[in-house]
């Protein structure tokens, strides 16, 4: 199995991929679109894509790529983000002047940065920051990145778990080209879809009526504009239930009456993390 992820080697996405598929080959891509594009061309590839974070919110532009490529979702994974302060081997924290990382990682580790009077340097990504320090022998700089990045780039972890909020969790989706879904059993499932409402008054209200009537819960309902127009909006929706459940089928049938388009993006088991 080959899993694509966005970012430099050692990125949190690679760490998440290894948690889900320990024996899979992980392949780095420069952009999210590269992940989607390669998966749309080859059935034997899968991508692990971050879609939302408990602190920072949704990951920008992913919903547009999901709509553009219509990859199938096979699973979801919740990854606890543990930030680490790392430097070249032998360097003491008192010798560090600057800290380099992605803007979100910098903002999520303000306590440690302020305690040590470090000057932040905003970089493209966390693992890339670790790689930069390693390759350029930056003795007065530290990086904030994953433990995997420290291992790959031979850096010492000066402090671990330095995030201000210990409930820092990112939700990932595992996606690919081939359409497949699990057999309907007595377990918790999610059916994900994207739909565009008709340009009529109360169209969204009518779209959601079927879910209320059939007692079906939604765990996500997220709007984003059709890139060619601001007049009509698309909605990314996560339905709590399996598409073969008669109640879900009736809800989707009602939804279909009030939409211009409706695409099922996948049916998959709900992560046990949701019960924590």
C-alpha positions in Angstrom: 0.0 0.0 0.0 1.2 3.5 -0.9 -0.1 6.5 1.1 0.4 10.1 -0.1 0.7 13.0 2.3 1.3 16.7 1.9 4.5 18.1 3.4 8.2 17.5 4.0 9.3 14.1 5.4 8.5 14.1 9.1 5.2 16.1 8.7 2.4 15.4 11.1 0.5 13.9 8.1 3.2 11.3 7.6 3.0 10.5 11.4 -0.8 10.1 11.1 -0.4 7.9 8.0 2.0 5.6 10.0 -0.5 5.3 12.8 -3.3 4.2 10.5 -1.1 2.0 8.1 2.1 1.0 9.9 3.3 -1.2 7.1 2.4 1.2 4.2 4.9 3.2 2.1 4.4 6.9 2.7 5.1 9.3 -0.1 5.6 13.1 0.3 3.8 15.5 -2.0 4.4 19.3 -2.3 0.8 20.3 -2.3 -2.6 18.9 -1.4 -3.7 19.1 -5.0 -0.8 16.9 -6.0 -2.1 14.3 -3.5 -5.6 14.5 -5.0 -4.4 14.5 -8.6 -2.2 11.5 -8.3 -4.9 9.5 -6.5 -7.4 10.4 -9.2 -5.0 8.8 -11.8 -4.0 5.7 -9.9 -6.3 3.3 -8.1 -3.6 1.7 -6.0 -2.8 5.1 -4.3 -4.4 6.5 -1.2 -4.1 10.0 0.4 -4.3 11.0 4.0 -5.6 14.6 4.1 -6.1 16.9 7.2 -9.5 18.5 7.0 -9.9 20.2 10.4 -8.2 21.0 13.6 -9.8 21.4 17.1 -8.0 24.7 17.6 -7.4 26.2 14.1 -10.6 25.0 12.5 -10.9 23.7 8.9 -8.0 23.4 6.6 -8.3 25.9 3.8 -9.2 24.9 0.3 -9.6 21.1 1.0 -13.4 21.3 0.4 -12.7 22.7 -3.1 -10.4 19.8 -3.9 -12.8 17.3 -2.5 -15.5 18.7 -4.8 -13.1 18.9 -7.8 -11.7 15.4 -7.7 -14.6 13.5 -6.0 -12.2 11.0 -4.3 -13.9 8.4 -2.1 -13.4 8.5 1.6 -12.4 5.2 3.2 -11.8 6.2 6.8 -11.3 9.0 9.3 -8.5 9.3 11.8 -8.1 11.7 14.7 -4.4 12.5 15.4 -3.3 14.2 18.6 -0.8 16.9 17.7 2.2 16.9 20.1 4.6 19.7 19.3 8.4 19.4 20.2 11.1 21.9 20.5 14.2 20.6 18.8 17.7 21.7 17.9 21.1 20.4 16.6 22.7 17.8 18.9 24.5 19.2 21.9 22.8 22.6 21.8 21.3 23.9 25.1 18.0 25.7 25.2 19.8 28.8 26.7 21.8 29.1 23.5 18.7 29.3 21.3 17.6 32.7 20.0 15.1 31.9 17.3 12.4 29.3 16.8 11.3 28.3 13.3 8.0 26.6 12.4 4.6 26.9 10.6 2.5 29.8 11.8 -0.1 27.6 13.5 2.6 25.7 15.4 4.1 29.0 16.5 0.7 30.3 17.7 0.0 27.0 19.5 3.2 27.1 21.6 3.4 30.7 22.8 4.0 29.7 26.5 7.3 28.0 25.8 8.4 30.7 23.3 7.7 33.5 25.7 9.4 31.7 28.7 12.6 31.3 26.7 12.5 34.7 25.0 12.6 33.2 21.5 12.1 35.1 18.4 9.6 33.3 16.0 10.5 32.7 12.4 7.5 31.7 10.3 8.2 28.9 7.8 6.2 26.9 5.3 5.8 23.8 7.4 7.0 22.2 10.7 9.1 19.3 9.2 10.6 21.7 6.7 11.8 23.8 9.6 13.5 20.8 11.2 15.1 20.0 7.9 16.4 23.6 7.4 18.1 23.7 10.8 19.7 20.3 10.2 21.0 21.1 6.7 22.2 24.6 7.5 23.7 23.8 11.0 21.7 26.6 12.7 23.2 26.5 16.2 21.1 29.4 17.5 17.8 28.2 16.1 15.2 25.6 17.2 12.3 24.1 15.3 8.8 23.1 16.5 7.9 19.9 14.8 7.0 16.2 15.3 9.1 13.6 17.0 9.3 11.9 13.7 11.0 15.0 12.2 13.5 15.0 15.0 14.4 11.4 14.2 14.6 11.9 10.4 16.8 15.0 10.7 18.9 13.9 13.6 17.9 16.6 16.0 17.7 16.6 19.8 14.3 17.2 21.4 14.8 19.9 24.0 11.2 19.9 25.2 8.3 17.6 24.3 4.6 18.2 24.3 5.0 22.0 24.4 1.6 22.9 22.9 -0.4 25.3 25.1 -3.6 23.3 24.6 -3.2 19.6 25.2 -6.5 18.9 23.4 -4.9 19.7 20.0 -6.4 17.2 17.6 -6.5 17.1 13.8 -9.0 15.1 11.9 -7.7 13.3 8.8 -9.5 11.6 5.9 -8.1 8.7 4.0 -9.2 8.9 0.4 -8.7 7.2 -3.0 -10.2 6.7 -6.5 -11.9 3.3 -6.1 -15.5 3.4 -4.7 -15.9 1.0 -1.9 -17.7 1.0 1.5 -18.1 -1.4 4.4 -21.0 -3.8 4.8 -23.9 -2.4 6.8 -23.8 -3.9 10.4 -24.7 -2.7 13.8 -21.9 -0.2 14.1 -21.5 3.6 13.8 -20.9 4.8 10.3 -20.6 8.2 8.5 -21.9 8.9 5.0 -20.2 12.0 3.5 -21.6 14.0 0.6 -21.4 17.3 -1.2 -24.6 18.9 -2.5 -25.6 22.2 -4.2 -29.0 23.6 -3.2 -31.5 24.9 -5.8 -31.7 28.7 -6.1 -35.0 28.9 -4.3 -36.2 30.4 -1.0 -35.8 28.1 2.0 -34.0 25.5 -0.2 -31.5 24.6 2.6 -34.3 24.3 5.1 -36.1 21.9 2.9 -32.9 19.9 2.2 -32.4 19.3 5.9 -36.1 18.4 6.6 -35.6 14.8 5.6 -32.9 14.3 8.2 -35.1 15.7 11.0 -38.1 13.6 9.9 -36.1 10.4 9.9 -34.2 11.2 13.1 -30.8 11.3 11.4 -28.0 13.3 12.9 -25.4 15.4 11.0 -21.9 15.8 12.5 -20.9 18.4 9.9 -22.6 20.8 7.6 -20.1 23.2 6.0 -20.8 25.7 3.2 -18.4 27.0 0.6 -18.9 29.0 -2.5 -19.0 27.6 -6.0 -15.8 29.1 -7.3 -17.5 30.4 -10.5 -20.2 32.2 -8.6 -21.2 33.6 -5.2 -24.9 33.2 -5.9 -25.0 29.4 -5.1 -23.3 27.6 -2.4 -22.1 24.0 -2.0 -22.4 22.1 1.3 -20.1 19.4 2.6 -22.2 17.2 4.9 -21.3 14.3 7.2 -24.3 12.1 8.0 -24.2 9.9 11.0 -25.3 6.6 9.5 -24.8 4.1 6.7 -26.1 4.7 3.2 -27.9 1.3 3.3 -29.8 2.3 6.4 -33.4 2.9 5.2 -33.6 6.1 7.3 -30.5 7.5 5.7 -31.8 6.5 2.2 -35.1 8.3 2.8 -33.2 11.4 4.1 -31.0 11.4 1.0 -34.0 10.9 -1.3 -35.6 14.0 0.3 -32.3 15.9 0.0 -32.2 15.1 -3.7 -35.5 16.8 -4.4 -34.1 20.2 -3.4 -30.6 20.0 -4.8 -29.0 20.8 -8.2 -26.3 18.1 -7.6 -25.6 15.5 -4.9 -22.4 13.5 -4.8 -21.7 10.7 -2.2 -18.0 11.0 -1.2 -17.9 7.8 0.9 -19.3 5.6 3.6 -16.9 4.6 6.4 -16.8 3.6 10.1 -16.9 6.4 12.6 -13.7 6.6 14.5 -13.7 5.4 18.1 -12.2 8.8 19.0 -15.7 10.2 18.7 -16.8 8.3 21.8 -14.0 9.8 24.0 
